């Protein structure tokens, strides 16, 4: 102990819950045959309740960055790039799980290997559907036509217009 702060010179992580891992397993490795027995229990097959899903939906990248910053402040050098990457990946899994209807703890427990986790993220990540893309294209086209009409109205002088930032523009940067 130096001053009022604790300093760890030779801290070793004991992480039975695999919270601060540096890589996901590439294959299922069950050291204890009962480690994942809970997935077969009836209660594990009941979908997450609304309250649990609301907590999952708070696992945003900003929230994880805040946690990482707090850990770094309290335990400098404890987290490395790989650990932070996997913390964010796991948060992404929980965020996605919170959005899924009828998702169960048992299904979450199936995500054990790097391949399973990455497949889950790819399969369930939100991507714009065709109608959203079509709507975006229509709005973009409408904007382009409006801009052309505006340019015609100004007699081709659009290049000479100087746009200034407003205070609301600065807030959105």
Backbone bond lengths (Angstrom), bond angles and torsions (degrees), N, CA, C in turn:
res aa  C-N    CA-C-N  psi(-1)  N-CA   C-N-CA  omega(-1)  CA-C   N-CA-C  phi
1 X - - - 1.456 - - 1.514 107.54 -
2 X 1.327 114.61 126.68 1.457 120.56 177.44 1.518 107.65 -119.97
3 X 1.292 117.07 116.44 1.462 120.03 -178.02 1.519 109.75 65.43
4 X 1.318 115.26 -133.53 1.464 120.16 -179.61 1.523 113.26 -97.51
5 X 1.336 117.60 -0.86 1.469 120.62 -177.80 1.515 110.71 -108.04
6 X 1.304 115.07 144.32 1.459 120.76 173.60 1.516 108.78 -84.55
7 X 1.313 117.02 139.65 1.460 121.91 176.98 1.520 108.00 -124.26
8 X 1.322 115.82 130.63 1.444 121.14 179.02 1.518 108.49 -108.54
9 X 1.302 117.05 115.30 1.458 118.66 -178.95 1.520 112.14 -91.13
10 X 1.308 117.08 -26.61 1.462 119.09 -175.97 1.523 110.23 -138.55
11 X 1.316 115.84 50.69 1.460 121.34 -176.98 1.520 110.02 -72.15
12 X 1.310 117.28 131.70 1.462 123.27 175.17 1.521 107.71 -114.84
13 X 1.321 114.98 134.55 1.460 119.47 -179.37 1.530 109.75 -81.96
14 X 1.297 115.37 130.82 1.460 121.38 168.96 1.517 104.38 -115.05
15 X 1.310 115.76 110.27 1.454 120.67 -167.58 1.521 110.41 -132.11
16 X 1.302 116.22 73.81 1.461 120.41 -177.56 1.524 112.72 -65.21
17 X 1.323 117.24 -22.31 1.459 120.39 -179.42 1.525 112.26 -92.15
18 X 1.336 117.12 3.19 1.468 122.04 -179.19 1.522 112.23 55.94
19 X 1.310 116.91 39.62 1.450 121.41 -179.50 1.517 112.01 -75.92
20 X 1.318 116.94 -39.69 1.463 121.30 -175.25 1.526 111.62 -113.80
21 X 1.334 115.92 50.10 1.462 119.62 -178.45 1.524 110.50 -77.72
22 X 1.329 115.96 157.27 1.459 120.42 178.76 1.522 112.23 -99.38
23 X 1.330 117.87 -11.73 1.458 121.86 174.69 1.530 109.03 -159.11
24 X 1.318 115.07 151.23 1.459 120.27 175.72 1.524 108.34 -80.41
25 X 1.325 117.03 149.78 1.464 118.64 175.58 1.533 110.36 -61.27
26 X 1.316 116.35 146.75 1.466 119.72 176.54 1.521 110.64 -91.47
27 X 1.317 116.27 -13.60 1.469 120.46 175.96 1.527 107.37 -145.49
28 X 1.320 115.14 161.15 1.462 119.13 179.37 1.516 108.87 -69.52
29 X 1.323 114.92 125.95 1.463 120.26 179.85 1.521 107.66 -128.16
30 X 1.276 115.85 101.52 1.455 119.86 -179.69 1.520 108.19 -102.53
31 X 1.326 114.88 110.09 1.454 119.36 -179.47 1.521 110.98 -80.15
32 X 1.298 115.95 -28.39 1.452 121.18 178.16 1.524 106.54 -123.10
33 X 1.309 117.45 121.81 1.465 120.43 -175.06 1.526 112.71 -59.01
34 X 1.318 118.17 -17.37 1.470 120.60 -179.59 1.524 112.39 -100.55
35 X 1.328 117.10 4.42 1.455 121.12 -175.52 1.532 112.69 -57.26
36 X 1.316 117.15 -39.68 1.463 120.82 -178.34 1.531 112.56 -112.91
37 X 1.291 117.03 19.11 1.462 121.02 179.34 1.525 111.52 -58.65
38 X 1.323 117.00 -32.37 1.457 122.00 -177.28 1.530 112.14 -57.64
39 X 1.342 118.44 -25.13 1.467 120.48 -178.69 1.525 112.32 -63.31
40 X 1.317 116.71 -24.06 1.459 119.75 -178.07 1.532 112.47 -89.29
41 X 1.306 116.88 -9.06 1.466 119.50 -179.50 1.523 110.64 -67.74
42 X 1.301 115.88 147.96 1.460 122.58 -178.22 1.538 110.97 -56.42
43 X 1.317 117.41 -42.24 1.471 120.50 -177.49 1.532 112.00 -65.53
44 X 1.324 118.25 -30.22 1.471 121.61 179.51 1.521 111.82 -71.95
45 X 1.321 116.78 -14.44 1.460 120.83 -179.33 1.532 112.03 -97.53
46 X 1.331 115.71 6.00 1.468 121.12 175.68 1.525 107.45 -91.95
47 X 1.329 116.36 134.45 1.460 119.79 -176.55 1.528 111.55 -58.67
48 X 1.334 114.95 153.59 1.456 119.90 176.91 1.521 109.22 -60.14
49 X 1.310 116.56 140.58 1.462 120.81 178.67 1.531 109.65 -74.09
50 X 1.304 115.12 166.40 1.466 122.04 -177.88 1.527 111.08 -55.94
51 X 1.329 116.82 -43.60 1.467 120.74 -177.64 1.531 111.47 -63.68
52 X 1.324 117.09 -40.65 1.468 120.96 179.00 1.525 109.76 -66.31
53 X 1.320 116.25 -41.14 1.467 119.86 179.31 1.524 110.93 -65.49
54 X 1.328 117.43 -36.09 1.469 120.55 177.47 1.529 110.58 -63.50
55 X 1.314 116.76 -38.30 1.474 120.28 176.90 1.525 109.75 -66.09
56 X 1.327 117.23 -43.24 1.464 121.10 178.50 1.530 111.15 -58.71
57 X 1.320 116.50 -38.94 1.454 120.93 -177.53 1.530 112.48 -69.50
58 X 1.315 116.55 -10.49 1.468 120.84 176.52 1.522 111.94 -88.83
59 X 1.318 117.61 -1.14 1.467 121.83 -177.64 1.533 110.69 -83.35
60 X 1.301 116.04 54.35 1.460 121.21 -179.28 1.529 109.74 -80.19
61 X 1.308 115.26 166.30 1.465 119.34 178.50 1.525 110.62 -61.73
62 X 1.335 117.43 -38.01 1.466 120.18 178.10 1.524 111.26 -62.45
63 X 1.336 116.69 -41.65 1.474 120.23 179.58 1.522 110.62 -64.12
64 X 1.323 117.30 -41.78 1.468 120.68 179.28 1.526 110.37 -67.37
65 X 1.332 117.15 -40.27 1.464 119.91 177.19 1.529 110.90 -59.48
66 X 1.316 116.48 -37.78 1.467 120.90 178.11 1.535 110.64 -64.20
67 X 1.332 116.76 -43.00 1.466 120.85 177.75 1.529 110.38 -63.92
68 X 1.320 116.48 -44.31 1.469 121.16 179.27 1.529 110.02 -59.62
69 X 1.330 116.52 -44.39 1.468 120.26 179.00 1.525 111.63 -60.73
70 X 1.328 116.80 -40.32 1.475 120.63 178.79 1.526 111.31 -65.87
71 X 1.326 116.50 -42.49 1.471 119.78 178.74 1.530 109.75 -64.50
72 X 1.314 116.06 -43.93 1.470 119.55 178.98 1.528 111.37 -60.45
73 X 1.321 117.13 -38.57 1.464 120.89 -179.57 1.534 110.90 -67.33
74 X 1.325 116.42 -39.93 1.466 121.00 -177.17 1.522 113.23 -82.79
75 X 1.334 116.55 -35.17 1.468 121.67 -177.23 1.523 110.65 -132.31
76 X 1.320 117.52 72.28 1.464 119.53 -179.52 1.532 111.16 -54.56
77 X 1.327 115.73 135.63 1.454 121.10 178.33 1.519 115.05 84.66
78 X 1.321 117.80 -5.94 1.468 121.15 -178.17 1.518 111.61 -71.29
79 X 1.335 116.50 -42.84 1.461 121.01 -178.08 1.520 109.99 -95.17
80 X 1.329 115.63 137.91 1.459 119.28 172.42 1.532 108.37 -116.37
81 X 1.324 116.06 177.04 1.465 121.64 -176.34 1.531 112.10 -56.23
82 X 1.333 117.27 -44.30 1.469 120.79 -177.42 1.526 111.60 -64.07
83 X 1.323 116.61 -42.23 1.470 120.26 179.45 1.523 109.92 -63.33
84 X 1.319 116.86 -44.89 1.468 120.86 -179.06 1.527 110.19 -63.25
85 X 1.323 117.33 -42.21 1.469 121.45 178.90 1.525 110.66 -58.62
86 X 1.339 116.92 -44.53 1.471 119.60 -178.72 1.526 112.19 -73.95
87 X 1.329 118.13 -31.17 1.469 119.46 173.50 1.526 109.75 -61.04
88 X 1.322 115.91 -43.24 1.467 120.12 179.36 1.526 111.11 -67.49
89 X 1.330 116.96 -37.06 1.457 120.20 178.44 1.534 110.39 -64.80
90 X 1.309 116.59 -43.72 1.470 119.86 179.31 1.520 111.39 -65.73
91 X 1.329 116.44 -37.47 1.463 119.58 176.16 1.519 110.33 -63.71
92 X 1.331 116.79 -38.76 1.460 120.87 177.59 1.525 110.47 -62.08
93 X 1.327 117.39 -40.29 1.470 121.30 177.27 1.529 109.56 -60.96
94 X 1.330 117.20 -46.17 1.466 119.95 -179.81 1.524 111.45 -65.59
95 X 1.321 117.27 -39.46 1.461 120.82 178.06 1.527 110.25 -60.82
96 X 1.316 116.60 -45.74 1.466 120.95 178.27 1.525 110.24 -64.27
97 X 1.336 117.08 -44.96 1.471 120.96 -179.68 1.525 111.09 -59.61
98 X 1.322 116.92 -36.40 1.461 120.55 178.15 1.511 113.23 -65.14
99 X 1.325 116.77 -24.82 1.469 121.59 179.60 1.522 112.87 -86.14
100 X 1.332 117.10 -17.45 1.462 120.61 -175.08 1.530 111.70 -84.73
101 X 1.298 114.85 134.49 1.470 120.32 174.82 1.524 109.16 -73.97
102 X 1.288 117.24 142.16 1.470 123.75 173.72 1.530 114.68 63.09
103 X 1.322 118.92 20.64 1.460 121.30 179.28 1.524 109.09 -77.50
104 X 1.328 117.20 137.84 1.463 121.52 -173.27 1.533 112.30 -117.20
105 X 1.324 117.04 158.68 1.465 120.19 173.37 1.529 111.93 -56.87
106 X 1.309 117.15 -36.50 1.459 121.21 179.12 1.535 110.68 -59.95
107 X 1.332 116.32 -43.11 1.468 120.08 178.24 1.533 110.60 -65.29
108 X 1.311 116.66 -39.43 1.462 120.66 177.70 1.529 110.16 -62.76
109 X 1.322 116.32 -39.23 1.456 121.53 179.31 1.518 113.88 -66.48
110 X 1.320 116.83 -18.32 1.468 120.62 177.50 1.524 112.32 -74.47
111 X 1.307 117.22 -16.30 1.467 121.61 -177.35 1.524 108.91 -86.72
112 X 1.324 115.80 83.79 1.455 120.81 -174.65 1.518 113.89 -111.40
113 X 1.310 117.55 -31.95 1.466 119.56 -175.61 1.526 110.32 -103.80
114 X 1.311 115.18 163.49 1.451 121.30 178.18 1.526 110.73 -55.80
115 X 1.335 116.33 -44.93 1.464 120.81 -179.10 1.529 111.70 -63.09
116 X 1.329 117.56 -43.60 1.470 121.12 -179.57 1.530 110.96 -64.48
117 X 1.308 116.45 -41.24 1.462 120.66 -179.06 1.531 110.02 -67.00
118 X 1.316 116.98 -47.89 1.463 120.23 -179.79 1.527 111.70 -63.54
119 X 1.329 117.72 -39.46 1.470 121.35 178.06 1.532 110.08 -63.08
120 X 1.326 117.02 -42.95 1.466 121.87 179.07 1.532 109.96 -60.20
121 X 1.318 116.68 -45.40 1.468 120.38 -179.29 1.526 110.32 -64.05
122 X 1.326 117.11 -46.70 1.470 120.57 179.48 1.526 111.30 -60.41
123 X 1.313 116.09 -45.23 1.464 121.34 -175.90 1.527 112.10 -66.95
124 X 1.321 116.58 -34.39 1.462 119.88 -171.03 1.520 115.12 -110.42
125 X 1.317 117.45 -0.78 1.465 119.25 178.02 1.514 109.30 -64.42
126 X 1.299 114.56 143.20 1.454 119.95 -178.51 1.523 108.78 -76.86
127 X 1.308 114.49 121.22 1.463 120.48 173.62 1.519 107.10 -124.85
128 X 1.317 116.90 148.63 1.462 117.94 -178.21 1.529 111.00 -62.16
129 X 1.321 115.45 137.55 1.465 118.45 176.49 1.537 109.18 -81.79
130 X 1.307 115.55 172.97 1.461 120.76 -174.77 1.521 111.95 -60.46
131 X 1.336 118.18 -38.79 1.469 119.80 -178.44 1.527 110.42 -67.60
132 X 1.329 118.02 -34.80 1.462 120.70 177.88 1.518 110.36 -66.81
133 X 1.318 116.39 -42.87 1.468 120.65 178.65 1.524 109.98 -64.24
134 X 1.330 117.15 -43.02 1.464 121.45 178.76 1.523 110.11 -61.24
135 X 1.337 116.03 -44.65 1.465 120.45 -179.96 1.535 110.31 -62.66
136 X 1.322 117.35 -41.82 1.465 120.96 178.23 1.526 110.51 -60.96
137 X 1.328 116.62 -43.61 1.467 120.94 179.99 1.522 110.72 -63.16
138 X 1.346 117.31 -40.97 1.462 121.09 179.48 1.529 110.89 -64.42
139 X 1.326 116.60 -42.84 1.464 120.71 179.17 1.524 109.81 -64.90
140 X 1.333 117.18 -42.52 1.464 121.23 178.97 1.519 111.13 -61.64
141 X 1.343 115.63 -43.42 1.458 120.34 179.57 1.528 110.51 -64.78
142 X 1.322 116.52 -41.80 1.461 121.01 178.58 1.526 110.54 -62.57
143 X 1.327 116.12 -41.98 1.463 120.28 178.13 1.527 110.48 -62.22
144 X 1.324 116.54 -44.14 1.464 120.79 -179.93 1.530 110.50 -60.83
145 X 1.345 117.06 -41.79 1.470 120.41 178.83 1.523 110.38 -65.66
146 X 1.329 117.17 -41.54 1.467 120.87 178.73 1.521 110.54 -62.98
147 X 1.324 116.17 -40.42 1.456 120.19 179.79 1.531 110.33 -65.14
148 X 1.339 116.77 -41.66 1.459 120.24 177.98 1.532 110.22 -61.97
149 X 1.351 116.88 -41.30 1.463 120.50 178.28 1.526 110.13 -64.17
150 X 1.308 117.34 -39.25 1.458 122.55 178.40 1.533 109.99 -64.18
151 X 1.331 115.17 -42.67 1.465 120.42 178.91 1.536 109.91 -63.44
152 X 1.345 116.88 -42.50 1.471 120.58 177.64 1.526 110.40 -61.85
153 X 1.322 116.14 -41.21 1.464 121.48 -179.73 1.532 110.64 -60.63
154 X 1.353 115.79 -38.69 1.462 120.01 -179.58 1.526 112.64 -83.89
155 X 1.296 116.39 0.39 1.461 120.14 178.29 1.514 112.76 71.06
156 X 1.328 117.18 36.39 1.466 120.15 176.46 1.517 113.86 78.13
157 X 1.309 118.47 14.58 1.472 121.41 -176.67 1.532 113.43 -94.03
158 X 1.334 118.55 15.57 1.466 122.28 -176.84 1.526 111.30 -60.31
159 X 1.313 117.79 -35.74 1.467 120.92 -179.19 1.519 111.83 -63.11
160 X 1.325 117.79 -22.88 1.465 121.35 -177.91 1.523 112.79 -90.86
161 X 1.320 117.54 -2.03 1.460 120.55 -178.71 1.517 109.01 -83.08
162 X 1.324 116.39 134.30 1.461 121.62 177.65 1.529 107.69 -105.68
163 X 1.332 116.60 122.52 1.457 121.41 179.42 1.515 108.21 -94.39
164 X 1.310 116.88 134.24 1.464 121.50 -179.85 1.518 109.27 -112.87
165 X 1.340 114.32 144.66 1.462 119.25 177.18 1.506 110.00 -72.90
166 X 1.317 115.60 141.97 1.461 120.30 172.81 1.506 107.93 -102.62
167 X 1.303 117.78 171.40 1.461 120.39 179.43 1.520 111.35 -62.54
168 X 1.341 117.78 -33.40 1.463 119.92 178.73 1.519 110.83 -69.82
169 X 1.352 118.89 -30.82 1.453 121.41 175.46 1.518 110.57 -64.52
170 X 1.308 116.95 -40.42 1.470 121.60 -179.28 1.524 111.25 -64.46
171 X 1.318 116.15 -36.70 1.463 119.70 179.69 1.520 111.52 -67.69
172 X 1.327 117.31 -27.23 1.464 120.70 -177.04 1.517 113.06 -88.77
173 X 1.329 118.96 -6.31 1.465 122.44 178.74 1.495 111.83 -72.60
